[in-house]
Amino acid sequence: MFSSFFGASRLRRALRFGARYSLGPARALPACSAASPPPCTSLGQKKTGLNGLKKRALCALFALLLPSGLLAQIMSDSVETVAVSAQKKTEQRPFSKKEFSTLELTQESSRSLSNLLQKEAGIHIRSYGPGQLATLSSRGSGPEQNLLRWEGFSLANPMLGQSDLNLIPLFFIDQLSWQAGAGGLSVPQALGGSLLMRSKSPRIEGWQAGFGSSLGSFSRQQQQFLLAFAKNNWRQSLRLLVQSAVNDYPYRDLQAFGFPKPWKRREQAETARQAALYTLDLPLFKGQMDLRSWLQKDLQELPPTLLQAQQASSEVQNTLSWRNSLSWKKSFSRSVFQARLGYLYQDMAYSRNLNSEQHLTQAVFVQAQQFFALKNGALLINGRWGENQVQSSSYLNIKKEQQSRLSLGLRQAVLGAQLEGQLSLAHRSNLGVFPAGHLSFRKIWAAGLGLEVSLQRSIRFPTLNDRFWPLVGQEELAVEQGWQEELNIFWQDQRWGLHQLSFFNQEVENWILWLPNPNTALWEPQNLAAVWARGASWSSEKSFNLKKLGQLQLQIGANYNRISRHKSPSADLRDKQLEYRPIFSANFGLNYQYKAWRLGYHHLWDSPRYLDALNEESLAAYQLGQLQLAWKGKMAQYPIRLQLQVHNLWGAEYQLVAARPLPLQQWELSLFFSAQ
């Protein structure tokens, strides 16, 4: 099925590990920021194999190709999974952690991850446009300083160190959590935050099928299909997704000379996607084995900015990615052991006229962890090893890097509170070993008042582009290292709702930023002496039971973030806000449920974002409104759901990246049908 869905010749290339990998310079780093290297043409490197990684990935491929009949013969007792509450605060997990509800994921299942995260006041999305590059920033951090993982995989490209949120369809995500700051026994402590994703097999016994279709503005359409089967403790599912959009939306050219500013229509911005996700859960050797295989192909036209002339031929990027995760978990009387094996193949091709850039990335990782239940506590030992290999026309030879991490986490009840700590040692080839970790104290009183105090030590290694980009890469870049202190206070009450106030302070040494070299006029990565981030956030939510009139839920939040060059040698740059970081942001949400109908509205406001180091130019503040109307019922005894969404309800003219206009009002109508 995969061969016919994606094209047999392309898939055979992926299975042979011999295809070329491509990524254009326009997406290597955000072109709008000071982190942009200059365009680089192909160096004509001869195509070579990556045999070194094949041997390490054979065991993963062997497991992926095991026949289902053989797997069924060795089934035995299963391991019970544990459900995690997404609402009530507990002392066992960080107060700053948010579990997105099933309803939130379902409402946005026809969109990408960036659309859902854009609603969160503590998260800033920097988007180039519909279907284009979209990255995440939290508490003033850069895209490279946030951790994004799916089933143990880091979704960040080893060359860039960042992830494109528009390439992650929410139809494939069943569990999503976001955590800013410190906390957790097993998650590495990122400088910004951690976004963890999982895909699950449906648990309903027997056969289950589902179909969804969405139509929207600017010729956007998506079809999604689900087929699942579960019997006893054996569950498997297949999801298919096809999406396309022309994205020919109107906009006003604010960079044009004269007044009034002319209205134009976006061109050369088409996107197309084909994706498949296979999940398999079954008992194995008195444990539980889970297999996840995600295959996706994306085509993206990269439109010119408002400062560039219209191109005779468009810039195009093709991306083929294949992620495989195989895990086995076994429970004992007071402990749980889990092992995970992963393999990534990613082939990206960027072309413009006669020029092209090609990059091939392969990665493999092995992870094992042992969880022990202690008296009034828990202990977790976690070890991870991985290797990345990149063959690029921008590099003179194949680049390899090995990384490993060993961590020890402990949570223990002390004097009626929870004390949690984690200590880890992280290693990267040719860079050395660096310590990281956190220490947290949490206490919830009977009155519903909670307090959390934490101290965190974080690190980030330079990316391959930082070290090896032609002419400007700096192999001697220092590793980013930061200390962060955080205070969280919340109050939850059945009558008055949940209210939370957070404060954080962080100083990062050796912050990596791409800046122009005054001697060569080339952009190159540099270590800033120190960057100081500090801020506060507030959020409240309350639900109302209106009895016969339904249910109402209100949410409101606000954020303040200041991030500046703390020890810059230039007095003019000190205490200036870093580029593209809003100082203030706020959001408001309302959801109303009446019988089978649901009405939702969300409003977001972001303050101006500076475009230069001296804070002299900025993008204007903007407000976005989103309206959702959904009906859920049955047709011929089969569940059906209709949904209408209007994005940018008030028609705001705004930009998240300079000279990259975004669409005005957009509508989308979706139909979802399922049968058992």
N, C-alpha and C positions, 0 to 999 in steps of 0.2 A: 504493500500500500504506500509506504514511504517513497518508493522509487517512482511510482506514477505521480505522486503528489508533488514532488519536488524536482523530478527529472532524474532519470537513472544515471546519466553520465556524471552529474554533479555529486550524487551520493556516493558513487563508486570512488570518486576522487577523495571524498572525505574518509571513506573506510580504508583507503590505501595510505592515508597520512601524507600524501604527496602533493596536495594542491598548494597553490600560492595564497598568501594572505595579504589583504590590501586595506589600506586606510589612507584617505586623502589628507593633505596638510590642512585643508579647511576645517577638518574635524579633529585634528590631532590635539589641539588645545583651543579654547574659545578665542575666536578671532577678535573679539571685542576687548579682551582684557589684556593686562600687561603680561599675561602668561603665554602670548602667542609667538611661536617661532615663525620665521619667514617661510613662505612656500619653498618646497624643495623638489626638484625633478628627479625622475628615476635614474638610478646609477647603473642600470643595466646589469644587475647582479645575475649571475648564472643560477638557475634553479637547482637547489640541492635538497636532499632528503634530511629527515630528522630521525635517523635511526636510533639515536641514543634514548629517546623517549619511548620508542615502541615496546622495548622489553618491559619497561615499568608499567605500561598500560595493558599488556596482554591479559593479565588476570582480570582486569575490569571488563575487557571486551569479551573474554570467555564467559563471564557471568552474564553479560548482556545477551549473549547468543544462546544461552542454555534453553533447550526446548521446554515448553510448558509441561509436556507430559512427564519429563524427568523431574521437574520441580514438584509436580503433584505427587510423585511417588515417595518423596521424602518429607511430606508434611507431617507435623505433629502438633503438640500443644502450643498455643499462642501466648503472647505477652500482652497483658492488659495495658491499654494506653490511659493516660491521665488527662482529663479535660482541665483547662485553665480558665478561670473566671476572667472576663474582660471588663468588669465594672468595678466591683468593690476593692478598695485598697487593702492590702495585707502586708504584714511585716516580712513575708518571705520573698518579696520582689521589690525592686526599686520603685519609689513613688513617682518618678519621672517617666516610667515606662507606660506606654499606651498600647493596649491590644485592640486592634480594629475589629469591630463586630462583623458578624456574618452579613448583617443588613447593609453595612457600609460597603463591603466588598461586592455584594450582589447588585447594589444600585449602580456601581461603576463597572460592572463586568464587561461592558462593551467598549470600555475606554482603556487607556494605558495607566501605568502607575503614577505618572506625573499629574494626571487630572485629579486623582484622589489626594495626593500629598499637598497639592496646591491649596486645599481647604484648611490646612493646619497652620495656625498663626506662628508657631515656633519653627516652621520649615519654610525656607524661601526657595522657589524653583526658578532657575534661570533658563528660559526657553527661547530657542531661535525661531519657533513657529510650530504650527501643527505638523506632527510627524518628524520634526527636526530635532536636533540635539537638545536635551533637557537634563539639567544636572541639579543636584541637591546641595543646599547650604543650610547649616544650623549653627546658631550662636556665633555667627561671623566666620565660621570655618569655610574652607574651600571644598570643591567637590571631591578632591583626592583625600580629604581628611575625614570622610565619613565611610563607615563600613556597611556594605550592602551584601547580604548573603542569601542564597537560595539553596536549601537542602545541603548546607555546609560549604557551598561554592561561593567564592568571592566573585561578584559580578563585575568588578573593576577590571578594565583592560590593563595588562601588565605594562604596556607602552605608555599609556596615558594616566593610569591610576584612578580613572573616573568611570562612572557608569552612565549610559544613556537611558533615562527613565522612560522615554517614549518607545523603547524597544522591549518593554516588559508588559505584556498584556495581562490585565487583571483576571481574565477568564481562566488563567492557569494558576492563580494564587488563591489558596483556601485559608491560609493563616498568615497574618501580617502583624508585626509588632514594631514599634518605634521607641527608642530610648535615647534621650539626650543625657550626656554626663555619665557618671560612674554607676556601677552595679552589675550584678550577675556573676555567677560562679565560673562560667565557661566562655563568655564572650570577650574577645580582646577589647581593651579599653581604647576606643577611638578618640581622636582629638575633638571631633564634632559629635557624632551620634552613631547609633547602630540601627540598621533596618534589616530585620530578619524575616524571611519568607519561607513558606512550606506549601507543598502540593499534596493533597490527600486523595485516597481512593474512597468513593462513596460506600457507606456501610449498609445500605438498604439491601436485604436479601433478594436474590434473583436478578433478573435483567432490568436495566434502567437505561432509557434513552432520552436525550434532550436536544432541542434545537432552538437557536436564537438567531434573529435577523435584525439588523439596525440600519436605518437610512438617516442621513443627516445632510447638513448644509455642505455646499461646495463638493457635491458628488461623493461624499463619504459613505461607504457601505461596509458592513461586516457581517459575515455569517459564521456561526460557531455551532459545533456539533459535539455531543457527548454520548458515548456508549460505555456502559459499565456493567459488570457482573460480580456478584458476591454470593458465596455459599460457604456456610460455616465460618471458618477463619481465613478463607482465601478470597481476596478482593483484587480486581484489576479494572482499569478504565483507560479509555482512549479519547482524547480531546483533539479536535481539528478546528482550525481558525483560518479564515481567508478575509483579508481586509484591503481596501483600496480607497484612495481619495485624490481628487485633482487639486484641492486647496487653492482654487482661483478666487480668493476672497478680495473684496474691494478694500482699499485703504487710502488715506490721505498722505501724500508725500510731504512730510514736514521738513525734509532737507532740500526741497526745491526752492529756487530763487523766486522772489516776488510774492505778491498777495493778490487774491486768495491762493492758498496752496491747492494744487490740482489733485483730483481723485484719480486713482489708477487701480488696476486689477493685478493681483499677484500672478506671476507666471513662473514656469519651470520649478514647480514645487510639488509634483506628484509623488505619491508614496504607494507602496504595495507590500503586502505581507502574506506569507503562508507559514503556518506553524502547526506542530503536532506535539502532544505531550502524552506519554504512556506511563502509567503507574501500576505497580504490582506489589501487593502485600500478601505474605503467606507465612505460615509457621515452618520453621526449619531448625532441626536439631534442638528442639525444646526451647526455641527462641523465636524471634520475629525478624524476617528479612523484608526489606523494602527496596524496591527498584524504581528509579525515576529517570526517564529519558526524554529530553526536551530538544526538539529539532526545529529550527526556525530560519527562514530566509526573508530578508528585507531588501527592498529597493527604495532608495531615496534620491530624489532630485534635490540639489542644493541651490536654492535661488540666490541671486546676487543681492548684496545689500543696497540700500538706497543711495549709497555713495559710488556704486559701481554701475557702469553702463550695462544695458541689457546684452546678454551674451548670445552669439549666433547659435551656439550649441550649449546645452545645459551641462552642469557638473553632476555626475551621478556616482552614488556609492552603493555597492552591492555587499550585503553581509550574509554570510551563512554561518550559523553557530549550532553546535551540537554539544549539549551538556548531559553527562551521565553520572548518577549517584547511586551507589549500592551500599546499603547499611544492614547490619545485623545486630540485634539487641537481645540480651538474655537477662532475665530477672532471677535473682536469688532471694533468700529469706530477708536479708537486710542490705542488699546491694544490687546494682544494675550495671552490666557491662555493655558498651556499645562500640562497634567499629564501623568506620565508613571509608569507602574508596571512591574517588571521583576522577573523571577524565573530561577534559574540555578540548574541543576542536573549534577554531574560529578562523574563517576565511573572509577577508574583507578586500574589496577592490574599489579603488577610486579612479575616475577617469575624467579628463577634460580635454576636448579636442584630441590632439595626438599624444598628450602627456598622460601618464598613469603612475599610480603608486600602488604597490602590492605588499601586503603583510600577511603572514600566516602565524598564528599563535596556537601552541599546544601546551596543555598543563595537566598535571596529574598530582593528586594529593592523597595521603593516607592519614587517617585520624583514629585514635582510640581513646576512650575515656572510661573511667571507673567511678561510679557513684556509690557512696557508702551512707547509709542512714545511721546517724549517731543518736544518742540520747539527747533530745532537745536540740538537734542540729543535723548537719549534713557535711560530708567531705567529698570533694570532686578532684580527681587527678586526670589531667587532659594532656595528651601529646599529639602533635601534628607535624607532618613533613610534606613538603611539596616542591615541585620543580616547574619552572616556566621556560619555554623556549620560543623565541621569536625570530622568524626569518623575514626580513624586510628589505625592500629595494632602497630604503633610506639608510640602512646599516651596511657596513662593509663586510660583515660576516654574521653568522648566526649568534644571537645573544642568548645566554643561558643564565639563570639565577636559581639558586636553591634557597628555600626558606624553611625554618622550623620554629616551633614554639612549644615550650613545656610550661604548664601552669598548674598551680595548686590553689584550690578554692575551699574556704571553710565558712560555714554559717552556724552560729551557736546562740542559743538563748542565754542571755546574761542579765540578771536582775530585772526580769520581766520585759526585756527588750531583745532585739535581734542585733547581733554583731556579725558583720560579714566582711571577709577579706579575700583578696586574690593576689597572688604573686606569680609573675610569669617572666620567663627569659626568652627573648625573641632573637633569632639569628637570621641574617641575610648574607649570602656569599659575598665575599670581598668587602663587607661593611662591618662585620663583627657581631658581638652579642650585647644586647641592651636589656635592662630590667624595666618592667612595667607592672602595674597593678593598681589596686584601690583598697580603701578601708572605709566601711560604712556603718553607721549606727542608726537603727530605726526603732521607733517606739510609738505604739498606738494606745491611747488611754480609752477607758470605758465610755467617756463622753463623746467619742468619735474624733478626738483631736489627735493628729499624727505629727511626728517630727522626724526628720532624716538629716543627718550631717555626714558628709563624705569628703574624702581626700583621694585624688586620682593622679596617677603618673602615667602619661601616654607617650607613645613614640610613633613616628611615621618614616618609612624608608623612602629615599628618592625613587622615582619611576625610571624606567629604561630610557624614556625620552629625555628626562632630566640629565642623565649620565652620558647618553650616547648619540643624541641628535647631532647630525653632521655639522661640523664647524663650530658649534656653540655648546655642545654637551659638556658637562663638568663632572668628570668621574670622581673628583675629590669632594663632592658636595657632602656636607655634614648631615647627619640624621636629625630630623625634627624631634624635639623633646619638650614636653610641657607638664606643668603642674596645674591642677584645677581643684578649687574648693567649691563646695556646693551646699546650700541649705534649702530644704523643702519643708513647708508647713502646710498642712491641709486639715480641713474639717468636713466630715461627712455625717449627715443626719437624714433620717428618713423623711423628715418634714421639710427641712431647709435645703436639701441637696448636697452637692459636693463642691467645695471651694479649695483652691490650691494656690499657694504663693511660693515662688522659687527665686533664689538668688545664686549667681555663680560668678567666680573670678578665676581667670586662667592666664598664665603667662607661658608663651611658647618661644623657646630659643631655636635659632637656625631655621626659621620659617622660610620655606622655599617659594620664591616668586620669580616669574620671568620678567626681566626689565631690560631696557635698551642699554647697550654698552656705549658710552660716550666716545670711545676711541674707534669702534668699528661700525657703529650705527646698527648693529645686529642685536636682536632680542636673544637673551641668554638667561638660564636659570642662575639665581643668586640666593645665598643665605642672608636673610635679614637678621640683625643682631638679636632682636626680641620683638615679639608682638604681644600686646596686652588686650585681652578680651574680658569684658565684664557686662553684666546685665541682670535683668529681672523679668519674670513672666507671671501672669495671673490668669487663672481659668476658673469658670464656674459652670455648673450644669444642674438642671432641676427638671424633674418630670412631674406632670400633673395628671391625675386621674379624673377625667371629666364625666365619669360614669356613662350615662347614655349618650353623651356627646362625643365620646372617644377619649383619646389620650394626646397630651401635648408635651413636648420636650424642648427646652431652651438651653442653648450653649453660648457662652461668651468668653472671649479671651483677648489678651494683649501682651505684647513683648517689647522689651527695650534692650537693644544690643549695641554696645560701643566696642569697636575693635580698631586699634591704631598701632603705628610703629612706636614702640615704647622707648627704644634706645637708638633711634636713627641718628647718624652723624650729622644729618642736615636738620637744623632747627626748624626749617620751614615745613618739614614732613612730620615732625613729632605731634602726636595727639590728633592727627588727621585720620578720618575714617577710611578704611581700606575700600577699594573700588567694588562696586556692585553689592554692597552690604547695606540693607535698609536699617536705619536706627530704630524706627518704630514700626510696628505692625499690629493689626487688630482683626478679629473675626467675630462673626455672629451667626448662629445657626438656629433654625426653628424647624421642628418636625411635628406634623399633626397626623394622627391616625384615626380614621373613622370607618369601622367595619372593614370592608375590602379596599378602601381607598387610603392613600397616603400622599400627603403634600409636604414638600420640604423646600426650604429656602436657605441659602448660605450667602453670606456677604463677607468680603475680604477687602482690607485696606492696607496698602504699603506706602511708607513714606518715600521721599526722593532717594535715589541711589547715585552716589558720585561716580563719575567716569574717569577722574584723574587723581593722581596722588595728592595734589594741592587742594582738592575739593572745590574747584572753581566751576566745573561743569557737572551737570547731573541730569538724570532722567526724571521726569515729572512723577509726582505721586499719582496713584491710580486706585480705583475702586472697582471691584467685580462682584456681580450678583449672579447666582445660579438658582434656577427654579426646577423642581422635579415634581412630577405628578405621576402616580403609579396606581394601577388596579390589579388586584390578584384574585383570581377566582378559578372556576372550572368550566370546561367546555367538553361535553360528552364524557364526563367523569374524569377528564384529564386536566391536571393543573396547568394554568396559563397565566401569564403576567404581561401586562402592557405598561409601557413607561414612556413618558415624554419629558425631555430635558431641554432647557434653554440655557445656554452658556453666555456669559457676558450680557446679562439681561438688559442692562441700561446702556449698552452700546458705547462703552468706554474706549477712547483712543489711547493706547498705551504701548509701551515697549519694555520688555524685560532685558533685551540686549540692544545696544545702540544700533540704529539704522536697520533694525529688523522689525517691521510693523507686524502687529498681530490682528486677527480678525475681530469684527464687531459682533453683533448678535449671531449666535449659532444655535440651531435646533437639531434634535435627534429623536427619532421615534423608534422604539425597540419592542420586539415581540419575542417572548420566551415560552417554550412549550416543552413539557416533559411527560413521559409515560413509563409505567412499570409493568 
